[in-house]
Amino acid sequence: MNDQFYIQKVIEGDVESFRFLIDRYKDKAFSVTFSIIRNEVYCEDIVQESFIKAYTNIKTFRGDASFSTWLMRIVVNESFKVLRRKKLENNYQIEATETNELELNTSLKLIKEEEQKIYIDKTLKQMPQREALVLELFYLNDMRLKEMEEIMELNSDHIKVLLHRSRKLFFSILKQELQHEVKTLI
């Protein structure tokens, strides 16, 4: 059964049907929130608040976009609201240096998959929230540009530019991380 079936049941008053939607999207919501906030305690609260908001506003869901996109828009809005309120903005700035992506890809292939995940996570944590979010949505959540437009409230050209900048920044930070690791091993 698809999301629309459960959404209709919730609208009709079946509170238990919302559990299906929570179970289906809680990990994705947490992942998106964490890419912005980077604090597990805040993330758990934000995800919970986002689901409450989605539940109370489910009658406003028009179906123009998928439920997932609608929910992730709520998650992103709630995350940025907490970010502004708590002033957790990470002002980490790094100058993007020229990077040889082929060299990095070759290096990453030599690292075990578990270690790759650690380096990817470590690198994303060092990036500004918006850049980390665009990479998270595009690469880790396999979202299309159209979905990202709705979630981030940006046009596709802006998202493409942001993706390009974010990739360069990601590779720059990753290169520094890998060089640091090599130096500590030697």
C-alpha positions as MATLAB code, in Angstrom:
seq = 'MNDQFYIQKVIEGDVESFRFLIDRYKDKAFSVTFSIIRNEVYCEDIVQESFIKAYTNIKTFRGDASFSTWLMRIVVNESFKVLRRKKLENNYQIEATETNELELNTSLKLIKEEEQKIYIDKTLKQMPQREALVLELFYLNDMRLKEMEEIMELNSDHIKVLLHRSRKLFFSILKQELQHEVKTLI';
ca = [
       0.000    0.000    0.000;
       1.207    3.476   -0.774;
       1.434    6.580    1.371;
      -1.831    8.003    0.055;
      -3.785    5.087    1.522;
      -2.383    5.766    5.002;
      -2.755    9.527    4.626;
      -6.445    9.083    3.817;
      -6.889    6.762    6.826;
      -5.257    9.378    9.100;
      -7.506   12.113    7.688;
     -10.493    9.862    8.424;
      -9.375    9.650   12.067;
      -7.274    6.472   12.169;
      -4.379    7.674   14.326;
      -2.637    4.282   14.172;
      -2.151    4.618   10.393;
       0.247    7.476   11.012;
       2.651    4.970   12.618;
       3.259    3.480    9.176;
       4.375    6.892    7.882;
       6.573    7.462   10.942;
       8.247    4.071   10.578;
       8.752    4.612    6.867;
      10.326    8.086    7.077;
      11.882    8.442   10.548;
      15.409    7.440    9.469;
      15.353    9.698    6.422;
      14.017   12.592    8.521;
      16.736   12.073   11.132;
      19.437   11.907    8.457;
      18.287   15.157    6.840;
      18.005   16.871   10.220;
      21.428   15.662   11.287;
      22.997   17.042    8.111;
      21.776   20.480    9.219;
      21.986   20.419   13.033;
      24.727   17.857   13.759;
      23.520   17.293   17.294;
      21.673   14.029   17.989;
      19.637   15.352   20.918;
      18.337   18.319   18.926;
      17.761   16.074   15.908;
      15.543   13.687   17.839;
      13.435   16.615   19.084;
      13.217   18.144   15.611;
      12.156   14.873   13.991;
       9.506   14.383   16.662;
       8.281   17.967   16.245;
       8.242   17.547   12.455;
       6.064   14.448   12.667;
       3.704   16.202   15.068;
       3.462   19.130   12.655;
       2.901   16.753    9.725;
       0.172   14.930   11.656;
      -1.642   18.096   12.687;
      -1.407   19.531    9.158;
      -1.965   16.353    7.146;
      -5.317   17.665    5.909;
      -3.409   20.427    4.103;
      -1.355   17.877    2.146;
      -2.582   18.389   -1.423;
      -0.592   15.659   -3.107;
       1.118   18.044   -5.566;
       4.398   16.534   -4.394;
       5.043   13.191   -2.768;
       4.396   12.845    0.946;
       8.118   12.301    1.427;
       8.931   15.648   -0.201;
       6.227   17.419    1.818;
       7.489   15.869    5.057;
      11.149   16.655    4.293;
      10.169   20.295    3.658;
       8.716   20.352    7.195;
      11.868   18.681    8.552;
      14.158   21.192    6.835;
      12.056   24.154    8.013;
      11.993   22.885   11.593;
      15.737   22.222   11.501;
      16.581   25.710   10.307;
      14.144   27.205   12.813;
      15.984   25.442   15.662;
      19.318   26.368   14.121;
      18.379   30.049   14.145;
      16.830   29.876   17.599;
      19.715   28.031   19.226;
      22.347   29.822   17.149;
      24.098   26.582   16.354;
      25.280   27.947   13.024;
      28.668   26.515   12.339;
      30.752   29.242   10.770;
      33.385   26.816    9.657;
      34.909   28.273    6.521;
      37.433   26.556    4.397;
      38.999   27.800    1.227;
      38.212   25.508   -1.633;
      41.463   24.393   -3.159;
      41.944   22.682   -6.451;
      41.431   18.988   -5.982;
      42.199   16.058   -8.143;
      38.921   14.116   -7.942;
      40.396   11.103   -9.724;
      43.135   10.905   -7.086;
      40.550   11.086   -4.300;
      38.298    8.488   -5.906;
      41.253    6.128   -6.248;
      42.182    6.704   -2.604;
      38.608    6.089   -1.468;
      38.434    2.790   -3.362;
      41.362    1.534   -1.301;
      39.592    2.292    1.956;
      37.106   -0.199    3.321;
      33.444    0.720    2.931;
      32.980    1.256    6.685;
      35.920    3.619    6.757;
      34.519    5.445    3.729;
      31.306    6.108    5.636;
      33.320    7.471    8.558;
      35.272    9.836    6.296;
      32.141   10.937    4.445;
      30.337   11.645    7.716;
      33.360   13.435    9.166;
      33.668   15.564    6.031;
      29.965   16.443    5.918;
      30.104   17.538    9.570;
      32.793   20.069    8.699;
      30.770   21.637    5.901;
      28.270   24.478    6.261;
      24.755   23.121    6.816;
      23.270   24.092    3.451;
      26.111   22.525    1.485;
      25.979   19.342    3.561;
      22.195   19.206    3.138;
      22.315   19.464   -0.662;
      24.866   16.608   -0.844;
      22.852   14.538    1.639;
      19.631   14.951   -0.324;
      21.160   14.381   -3.753;
      23.654   11.593   -3.092;
      22.590    9.835    0.090;
      18.802   10.167   -0.302;
      18.827    9.897   -4.127;
      16.480   12.848   -4.558;
      15.808   14.393   -7.927;
      16.330   18.108   -8.499;
      12.566   18.672   -8.612;
      12.138   17.224   -5.126;
      15.094   19.237   -3.865;
      13.547   22.424   -5.291;
      10.464   21.858   -3.165;
      12.352   20.905   -0.024;
      14.983   23.639   -0.173;
      12.746   26.250   -1.822;
      15.404   27.003   -4.436;
      15.240   26.776   -8.216;
      17.080   23.972  -10.012;
      19.799   26.279  -11.385;
      20.614   27.455   -7.867;
      20.684   23.850   -6.630;
      23.017   22.838   -9.473;
      25.421   25.646   -8.571;
      25.162   24.724   -4.894;
      25.830   21.059   -5.728;
      28.896   22.004   -7.762;
      30.274   24.230   -4.987;
      29.443   21.647   -2.347;
      31.227   18.859   -4.221;
      34.359   20.989   -4.568;
      34.257   21.880   -0.880;
      33.617   18.255    0.070;
      36.613   17.036   -1.907;
      38.793   19.790   -0.499;
      37.929   18.880    3.095;
      38.191   15.157    2.354;
      41.623   15.642    0.823;
      42.780   17.418    3.969;
      41.332   14.652    6.144;
      43.042   11.939    4.126;
      46.373   13.767    4.168;
      46.083   14.175    7.936;
      45.408   10.437    8.310;
      48.373    9.516    6.099;
      50.671   11.760    8.154;
      49.499   10.228   11.414;
      50.028    6.712   10.072;
      53.544    7.490    8.889;
];
